[in-house]
Amino acid sequence: MTLESALNAWLTEQTGLPAYWLERASEAENAVVYRALTHGKIAGNLRKSGIDRDLYSISIYHQSPDAGLEKANSLANALDDFNGVLAGYALQLVSFNGGRDLKLSGESGQPQYLFVRDFIINH
């Protein structure tokens, strides 16, 4: 199992929304999108630690600002300081790293809102 497949399953279960890697499907009004912003390694002094330290961004697209914000904050609370197994994939530590909330302009139909939460994931 990979981190991406674990995130996909966990995010879908936690939010009740379809989860996508890198970009949202064109037909998905409300969805979760996750992507790696940077990949890194934890230094191990004289030998490699074998631990990846990646910065991931999780975005919630939603038509309701209240529902989208609630889902984003719920994810942040669930993942911040998490260690253990996430949907079958072992994580050493997840740390909340920031985020932003936006109203998307230029969207057709109902207004769309974007709630982004960033996490450092050691795995």
N, C-alpha and C positions, 0 to 999 in steps of 0.2 A: 504494500500500500504506500502511496505517496502522500505528502503533506497536502497537495492540491485536492486529491480525492477525499481525504479526511475532512478538509475544510468544506468541500462541496456538500457532503452528506450532513455534517454537523450544522452548517448554516441553514440548509433547507429545513432540517428538523427544528431548529431553534426559532426561526422566523416564520415558518409556514409559507415562505416565498421561494420561487425557483432560484437556484444559485447558478451563477455562470462564472467561468474563468476568463479574465481579461476584458470582455465586453458583454453587454446585455443584448439579448436577442431582440430583434426589431419589433416583434409582436409582444414583448413583455413590458407591460406598463409598470407593474410593481415587481421588483426583483432585487436580488443581492448579487453584487459583482465583487470578486476578490482578485487581487493581482499582487505580484511581488514588485516592490519598488527598488530594493537593493538586496543582493545576496552577499553574505559574508561568512567568516569563520571566526571562532573564538580561538585566540592564541593559546598555545599550550606550553609556553616557555621553551624547553629544549626538545619537545616532541609535539606533533600535531595532536590536538584535542579530539578531533573527529566530530566536533559539535558545530553545526551550522547556526549562524546568527543572521536571520533574514528579517527585513522590514516589509511587512505586508499591509496593504490598504484594503479595507472592506467598505464597500459603498452600498447604501440602501437607497434605491429609487422608489419613491412612493408618491401617490396622488394626494394623500392626506399628510399635512405637516405634523400633526399630532401623533398619528400612528407611526409614521416613519421615524420621528424622533424617539418615540418610546422603544421601538425595535432597536435602533442604533445604541441607545443608552443601555438597554438590556444586554446586548452583545458585549459592550464595553465592560459592564459589571461582571459578566460571566467569564470573560477571557482575562481580565486584568489579574495578574499574579496566579494564573492557572498553571499547574504542573500535573502531569499524569497522562492518561490515555484519552485522546480525543478521537472518537469514531474509529477506534482501532489503530491509531497512530500515536506513538509515544512522543510527548513534548516535555522538555526539561523545564522551560519557563516561558510564559507569555506575559509581556508587559505592555500596558497601554502607552501610546506615544503621542497622542494628539488627535485632532480631527477638525472638521469644519462642516457647516450646514449651509446649503445654498438653495435658492429658488432658481430652477432652470428656465432660461428664456428661450424662445424659439421652438418650444415643443408644441406640437399640434394637439388639439383636443383639450382635455383638462390640464390645469397647471401641474407641473411635476416638481418634486423636491428631492434634493440629494443630501444624504447624511453620510459623511465619510469618517471612519475611525481607523487609525493606524496603530499597528502593533509590532513590537519586536518579538520574534518567535525564535527561541533557541531549541533546536531539535537535533 
